[in-house]
Amino acid sequence: MAEITSLRDAVAQLVHDGDTVALEGFTHLIPHAAGQEIIRQRRRDLTLVRMTPDIVYDQLIGAGCAKKLIFSWGGNPGVGSLHRFRDAVQNSWPVPLEIEEHSHAGMANRYVAGASGLPFAVLRGYRGTDLPKHTDTIKTITCPFTGEELAAVPAINPDVSIIHAQRADRAGNVQMWGLVGVQKEAVLAAKRSLVTVEEIVDELTPMPGQVILPTWAVTAVAEVPNGAHPSYAAGYSERDNEYYAYWDSIGRERDSFQRWLDEKVFGTEAATSDHGEAPLVDADRVRVSRKTQEVAQ
């Protein structure tokens, strides 16, 4: 049964130095608040996994949390580069970063294999690319039935997977809807899991296209309103496009990034509530549409 707890306590209990950690969510429902809580608790030597590392991983990498990144695309969507990611790869700042690059299809299949309890996944992928020359977790395999040569990639089984969703009930059943990526597979593949949600309710109201993660599949649930900002949560908040442009100016230089860390992440430690929830991400810049009302933070 999933434990209902605070974000601070969940990260303290579930994320350890040296862990392999996946924070998933594709454009939508990206667990930014959880990523910043990992930074706030100063976790180190993490292997970070994500299909599309964007600014939350730029923050984690720039804060020195990561030793390795397993991914299939990286960038500030709609803006450009991730400067802290680039600095770590090119200049080993603040620490060296090893990278393992795959395709989207390869990463998705790795999660599916992990969730299915299989050692590897097979796909018709990577043809015409040089990724197999640079990524030793891409192998070829011959189909025993047709003789076709296929690509094989190992399963991903994170120590902990973290996602954001719209709702959970008080028993710990999780409900999400809208644009959903590999969140379900990431949770089912992991040894431990944390789901942050917009709200905890008495009863889950059925929604079109919903995904339900039952309580027995989730380790912990934490109520973190606006925990996906600056990405969006369908039915609760809109994407803060200005923040992504804003991040480019913050992440571009080491000094501005360090000031952001000191003020917006470490500087908020004393401001967390009695229940341990992290404050909103850069609350002075949040533009949230909660259901039908616009709320300026």
N, C-alpha and C positions, 0 to 999 in steps of 0.2 A: 504494500500500500504506500502511495506517495505521501511524504511528510509535507504538511503546510508549514512553511517557515519563512524567515526573512531572507532577502538577497544576501546580506552580509554573512549570516550564519550558513547559508547554503554553500556559498563559495568557500568559506573557511573549512567546511566539512568535506566538500566534494573535489575541490581542485587543489592539487598538491604540486610542489616543485618537481619537475621532471616528467609530468604527465603529458600524454597526448590528448589534446583538447580540440573539439570541433564546435564552432559557433556557426550554425547554419540558418539560412533564410535568404531567399533569392529576391532582391530588390525590396521585398515586403517582409515585415516581421523580423528584422535583423536585431539580434539581442545586444544592442549597444550598451545599455546600462550594466548588463552582466560583464561585458568586456571591460568596462571601466572599473568595476568592482574588483576584477582580477588584478588590474593595475594597482588599484588602491591597496590591495593586500600584498603587493610586491612579490607576486609569484615569479619564479625564475626557471630557466632551462626547459621551457615548454616546447613541445612539438605541436604547432598549430595546424589544423586541418580546416580547409574551407574551399568549396568550389570556386567562389568568386570573392577573394579577400578584397575588401574595400576599406573605408576609412577606419572602421573599428579595429582592423588588423594593422593598419598603419599606426594607430595609437599603441597597440600592444607591442608591436615591434620596436617602435621608437622609445617606449618605456623600458626596454631591455628585458621583456618577459620571455622572448622566443629565442630558441636556438636553431629551429628548423621550421620551414613552411612547406606543407604539402598542398598543392593547389592546381587549378586549371586556368585561371585568369586572374589578373590583379590590376586594379586601377581605381581612380576616383570617378565613378560613373557619371558621364556627361561633362566632366571637367578635364581630366588628364591623369597625370602620374600620381603615384603614392610616393611622396618624397622621403618619408622615413623608411619605407621599404627599400627604395632605391639606395639610400645612404647606407643601410645595413649591408646590402649585397655588394655595393661597390667599394665602400670604405670601412666596413666592419664596425659601424657606429650605431648604437652604443656597444654592441657586441656582434661578433660574426654571425651571419645567418646562412644556414644551409638551405637550399631549395630543391624540391622534388616536383617537377611539373608534369601534369597529365592533361588530357583533353576533358571537356565537360562529360562526354559519354563515359570515359574511363573512370572518372571520379564517381559518377552516379552509380555505375556498375560495381565499383568497389564497396560503396555503402550497401548496396543491395546484397552483395555476397556476405558482408559482415552481418547484416540483419538476418540473413537466411542460415547462418551457421556454416557457410561454405568457406573453404580456404582461399578460393580465387574466383574471378569472374572471367568470362570469355566474351569477346565482342569482335565485330568487324570494324576495327578502328585503327587509327594511327597510320594508315596507308598513305604514302606520299609525304609523310613528315619525317623530320630527323629526331623526333622526341625519343624513339627507342635507342638512339645512339648516346643520348645524354641522361636517360632515366633508367636506372637498372631494375626498376620494378615493373618494366614492360618487357614481356617475353613473348615468344611465338609458340604456338601449339598447333599440332595437326589434328584435325577432326578424325576420330577413329572410324567414322561412318562414310565420310565423303572424301577424305584426304585434303580438304581445304585448309590452308594455313590461316590461322586466326591469331588475334592478340589475346594475351592473358595478363591480368593484373591482380595483385593480391588483395584480399579483403581488407577493409578498414574496420578496426574495432577500437574506437577511442576509449581511453580511460574514462572520459566524461564528455558527453555531448550536451550543449546548451542551446536552447531555442526560445523564441518568444511566440506567444499565442494570444488570442483574444480573451479567452475565458477558461476558468477551471471551476468545478464545483467543490464543495467542502470535503468531498471524499477523495479529491485529487485527480478526477477524470478531466482531461484537457480537450478543449475544442478550438479548432482553428478553421478559417475559411478564407477564400480569396485566392490570390496567387501563392500557391504552396510549392516549394521545391522538394528537397530531400530531407526535410525535417523529420518525418516519420521514420525513414530508414536510418538516419543518424542516431536517433534515440534508441531504436531497436538494436542497433549494432554495438552500442556502448555498454561498458561495464556499469557506469553510473550516469544519471541524467538529471538535468535541472531545466525546468520550464518556467520562465517568467511570463506573467500574464497581465493583461490590462485590468482585469478584475476577477475576484472570486465571488461566485453567485451560489444561491441555494439550489438552483436547478438549471441545467443547460437547455436552452431553447434551440430546437433543430434549425439549422441554416442550410441553404442550398450549397452543395459541393463541399460540405464540411468534412474535416478529418478529425476523428476522435482517437486520442491516445488514452487507453484505459489506465486507471490508477496503478494497476500491477506492473505496467510497463515503464513507469516513471519513478525516479528516486525522490525527487523533491519538487515542490511548486512554490513559487514566491510571487506575491502580488506586487507588481512594479508598474504603476500607471505611466504611460508614455515611455516604457522601457525600450521601445524600438527607435526612438528619435535619433537621427533625422530621417530614417526610413519611415514607412507608414504602416499602420495597422488598419485594415479595412473595417469600416464601421466605427472607428475610434479616432483616427488621426490621419492627416495628409502628409505627403512627403514634403520635407522642408528643403526645397531646391536651393534656396539661398545659403543654407548651411554647408552644402557640398562645395559651393564656390568659396565660402568663408574658410573652409578647412584647407583649401589650397594655400592660402596666405599664412595659415598657422603652421602647417606641416612643412612648408618649403625650407625654412631655416631652423637650425638646431636651437638657437636662442628663443625664437618665438614659440617653438614647440615646448621647450622646457618651461617657459612662463605659463603656457596653457596647462601643462601638467601640474605645476605648483598651485595655480589659482583654481582650476576647474576640477581637478581630480584629488590631489593630496590636500588641497586647501579646504575641501568640503568634508573631511573626516569628522570634524567636530560638529558638523551641521546635520549629520544623519539622525534620523528619528530614534525614539526609544525602541522601536521595533527593528531597527537596523536597516531600513530601506535606504538605498542610495538616492541622493537627490537627483533631480532631472538633469539630463545632459545639457550643459550650457544653458541653464534655464532662462537666462536673459535673452536668448535668441530663439526660443521655441515658438513655433506657430502651430497650434494644435486645433484640429476640428474634431471635437468629441461629439459624436452622433450629429445632432443638428445645430450645435452651438459652437461658435468660434471662441476659444479661450486663449488669450495672450498671456504667456508666462513672462 
